[in-house]
Amino acid sequence: MTTTLTQTETRPAPTANGSGAFNGHPPGNGDGGRRGPFSNPALIQRYKLGVWVGVGGIVMFFAALTSAMVVRSGLSNDWQPFDVPWILFLSTAVLLVSSFTLEGARRRMIAADWSGVRLWVNGTAALGLVFLACQLLGWQALSARGLFLASNPANSFYYVLTAGHGLHLLGGLLSLGYVWLRVRAPQRWATREAVIEAAALYWHFMDVLWIYILGLLVFWR
Amino acid sequence: MTEVELSPEVSEYTEVHRHPEPKGFIAKWIFSVDHKVIGIQYLLLALVAAFVGMGLSLLVRLRLVWPERSFGILGDLFPVGAPDGVMTPEFYLAMLTMHGTIMVFMVLTTAPQGGFGNYFLPIQIGAADMAFPRLNMLSFWTTFVSFSFLIAAFFVEGGAPMAGWTGYPPLSAVPEAAVQGIGQDLWVVSIAFFCIASLLAALNFIVTTLDLRAKGLTMMRLPLTVWTWFVTAILGLLAFGVLLAAGVLLLMDRNMGTSFFVPGGLVVSDKAIDHSGGSPILWQHLFWFFGHPEVYIAILPGMGVTSHLLATFARKQVYGYKAMVYAIAAIGILGFVVWGHHMFVSGMSPYSAFVFSVLTMCIGVPSAIKTFNWIGTLWGGQIRFTSPMLYSIGFVSLFVSGGLSGIFLGQPTIDLYFHDTYFVVAHFHLIMGVAAIFGMFAGVAFWFPKMFGRWMDEGLGKIHFWCTFIGVYAIFGPMHYLGMLPHPRRYAEFTGVDYLQTGSAGELHYFITIAAMFTITAQFLFLFNFVKSIFAGKPCTEANPWEATTLEWAIPSPPPHDNFGGKVPHIYRGSYDFSLPGAKRDFAMQCNKDEAVYGSAAGGD
């Protein structure tokens, strides 16, 4: 009688899979990596999940800025629309290309060609720096028109949104720099696939985020 | 490395790799990546902050009943805010602001989640650590930086900010206003750092819960503590980014001449302020979009601990486990759509107010489910009245008392009258402040033997419980009445205003101040008990002294480095299998196979 009562409660315990990484975190793996294949799907999954969750937080940050912008633009009659500097479209193109170069790095990673990874990561980081330089030129173009941070709320949001995105992209650049440093000795880097996959995911998100911000700046005037 | 003996309670486990123990004092205790050390760091930070915050509340109460009395030591500490020891009204507002900020951010947000969550979430799910240990360390130290900035605000020129813990502009946004100098800037920067720390921590908690659970530990077998930490982390992830955005804009309004929140045509201290078109209401929307979920960030972990402890000490399964999980989730979701009820007096459209009001009432449903289930859990149980159990029952009492006044305040028409009165002070202190703190007391008393391998003094704990329980009702009960009079909140002084002297109002303020002194004194009992027991408490050598069911009780006290020593226990049942019919004992741990629970016959072999 007791057994029947509890059976529904307790079955099928040992096989039920409540775990994510547990299965893919087997003995001897990810421990500095002296043996066995490096690629650890569970670790990759965990790092990518971390980025996805982080994306949620970043989305809320920019959603708050967006709603502030929408509300502020409708509140009073001091909102002065302006044309975004043309260089933003160049920087957009640069950023889009950088996502493809980073995919190149990922492909070299799958092929375990670590010097290839390094090369493509270098290229991506360089494009990232070019993007940031373009953004600075955009600021310069705007201030040359006499439109500074405090000139008008429309300008304020332009500077805040581009700076916010730029800072997040700088985080992405730092992670690429970390990859670049560590991948010189790939055999001593147990989390390399996970970090590269996570950095790539974050970088692509920076693309999407930027296109959203550009759309907002162009269309919500 | 010494082998970690898993308790015989663990029926089966899988070997995984082990992490080497850190060497040296700094790696072990200061910049530690061990979730247990970080948990204790958070707890200690919250403990310090709680006593600072409590001291500030004492100053607030003293100023209210003795506005002209000189407190000599204050004159030495704050020559500007309290010349000759007499507190100025500005000083009162500054103390009020700092009390609220320190308590809400540094105590209510850090201890339940950063403290207990960090320490016990990984253990309860059978993990060796958080998903990202270094990120965890970064979260704590960013929180520490944030706390330092906040404390620094006391000592800069112009003194601590006085715009309230809600930092409403234009007062918070205009440096020209009196006592709104660098202190207010430090406040905003501190909050920004706190947001970043909390976002990183939330990320870590979510990934850990989703990704590191032991084999067999399905979501519906998680302890309710883990559920509340998990949902709290989701709330933090979605809420703190919004506050961060608002904080950045506020800082720019203050220092860079932008006009996000500062309206045009503003005159402060006979000076025209050079801003135009900003909206203070915009800040209120952004702030409360964070601020309401923040209430649940503070109280949800307390709810989890309460559910956990009521079951453990009533020796019964949690009544309606699934309903509890759904109620936690519902509270989390609804928490994001009710922020407008903090703004009924902001001139919002009555239609919006109606919507926010209805949604606010909806939160009553999951809250009532939880309360009902707590009582259902206690009903007919073989209750063990230990001190952690008393705190948990106290939590239920305070949650009901504080929650009921929320139903009044959720009505726009009633809120118009009550909003700026002591009724609101009574409401949010009971439910958010004191109830959440009782959850922390319960957690400390319950987990102390596990964390430190020693017992806290049970007798002292009970005395502390009764003093605090009676004390807080004595403080906040009469405030409901004062609110109805209505005594306005945030006022530095009531004496000399005729209509505020009606009836016994003046005496009630005295009574509240005396009750506050009594309650604050009682907290030193707790502090004494806590500190003394760490070093000289009765040793607790058992792994499972409370006869509890979850995983932290299957490892030695205090837990070894790596928790399970490179082994991951398998999980066979839900978290609250107490008093199973036919079982050998009145509880079955999550890692017990049926054979261990019922003897070999019932196990099917």
Contacts between the chains, C-beta under 8 A, distances in Angstrom:
chain1	res1	chain2	res2	distance
A	1	B	581	7.8
A	1	B	582	7.2
A	2	B	580	7.6
A	2	B	581	5.4
A	2	B	582	2.8
A	2	B	583	7.5
A	2	B	598	6.3
A	2	B	602	6.1
A	3	B	582	7.8
A	3	B	594	7.8
A	3	B	598	7.2
A	3	B	602	4.9
A	3	B	604	7.5
A	5	B	580	7.9
A	5	B	581	6.0
A	5	B	582	7.6
A	6	B	580	6.1
A	6	B	582	7.9
A	6	B	594	7.1
A	6	B	597	7.8
A	6	B	598	7.8
A	9	B	573	6.1
A	9	B	574	6.5
A	9	B	577	7.2
A	10	B	572	5.7
A	10	B	573	5.0
A	10	B	594	5.7
A	13	B	216	4.7
A	13	B	570	7.2
A	13	B	571	6.5
A	13	B	572	3.7
A	13	B	573	6.6
A	13	B	593	7.7
A	14	B	12	7.0
A	14	B	215	7.2
A	14	B	216	6.0
A	14	B	570	5.6
A	14	B	572	6.9
A	15	B	216	7.9
A	16	B	215	8.0
A	16	B	216	5.3
A	16	B	218	5.6
A	17	B	215	7.1
A	17	B	218	8.0
A	18	B	213	4.7
A	18	B	214	7.0
A	18	B	215	6.8
A	18	B	216	5.6
A	18	B	217	4.0
A	18	B	218	4.1
A	18	B	219	7.1
A	18	B	221	6.7
A	18	B	571	6.7
A	19	B	212	7.4
A	19	B	213	4.8
A	19	B	214	6.1
A	19	B	215	5.3
A	19	B	216	8.0
A	19	B	217	6.8
A	20	B	210	6.1
A	20	B	211	3.8
A	20	B	212	6.9
A	20	B	213	7.0
A	21	B	131	8.0
A	21	B	211	4.8
A	21	B	212	5.7
A	22	B	14	7.5
A	22	B	16	7.8
A	22	B	212	7.2
A	22	B	213	7.2
A	22	B	214	6.4
A	22	B	215	5.6
A	22	B	568	6.1
A	23	B	215	7.8
A	25	B	16	6.0
A	25	B	17	8.0
A	26	B	16	7.1
A	27	B	15	5.6
A	27	B	16	5.7
A	27	B	17	5.7
A	28	B	17	6.5
A	29	B	17	7.2
A	30	B	17	6.9
A	31	B	17	4.2
A	42	B	211	7.9
A	45	B	211	7.1
A	46	B	131	5.7
A	46	B	207	6.2
A	46	B	211	5.0
A	49	B	207	5.2
A	49	B	210	6.5
A	49	B	211	6.0
A	50	B	131	6.8
A	50	B	132	6.4
A	50	B	203	6.1
A	50	B	204	8.0
A	50	B	207	5.0
A	53	B	202	7.8
A	53	B	203	4.8
A	53	B	206	5.0
A	53	B	207	6.0
A	53	B	237	6.6
A	54	B	199	7.9
A	54	B	203	5.3
A	56	B	237	5.6
A	56	B	238	6.8
A	57	B	199	4.8
A	57	B	202	7.0
A	57	B	203	6.7
A	57	B	237	4.8
A	57	B	238	7.4
A	57	B	240	7.3
A	57	B	241	4.9
A	58	B	241	6.9
A	59	B	241	7.8
A	60	B	237	7.4
A	60	B	238	5.1
A	60	B	239	7.6
A	60	B	241	3.7
A	60	B	242	5.7
A	61	B	241	3.7
A	61	B	242	7.2
A	61	B	244	5.9
A	61	B	245	5.2
A	62	B	245	7.7
A	63	B	241	8.0
A	63	B	242	7.5
A	64	B	241	6.5
A	64	B	242	4.0
A	64	B	244	8.0
A	64	B	245	3.7
A	64	B	246	6.6
A	64	B	286	5.8
A	64	B	289	7.3
A	65	B	245	5.0
A	65	B	249	7.9
A	67	B	285	7.7
A	67	B	286	7.7
A	68	B	245	7.0
A	68	B	246	7.7
A	68	B	249	6.5
A	68	B	260	6.6
A	68	B	282	6.0
A	68	B	286	6.5
A	71	B	279	6.9
A	71	B	282	5.4
A	71	B	285	7.3
A	72	B	260	6.4
A	72	B	277	7.9
A	72	B	278	7.4
A	72	B	279	6.7
A	72	B	282	6.4
A	75	B	277	6.6
A	75	B	279	5.1
A	75	B	282	7.5
A	76	B	264	7.4
A	76	B	276	7.4
A	76	B	277	3.7
A	76	B	279	7.8
A	77	B	277	7.7
A	78	B	259	7.9
A	78	B	264	7.7
A	78	B	276	5.3
A	78	B	277	4.1
A	79	B	277	7.8
A	149	B	252	7.3
A	149	B	256	5.6
A	149	B	257	7.2
A	149	B	258	6.2
A	150	B	256	6.0
A	150	B	257	3.5
A	150	B	258	5.0
A	150	B	259	7.4
A	153	B	258	7.4
A	153	B	259	6.3
A	153	B	260	7.1
A	153	B	277	6.5
A	153	B	278	7.7
A	156	B	252	7.2
A	156	B	258	4.5
A	156	B	259	7.6
A	156	B	260	6.9
A	160	B	248	7.0
A	160	B	249	7.1
A	160	B	252	7.2
A	164	B	248	7.7
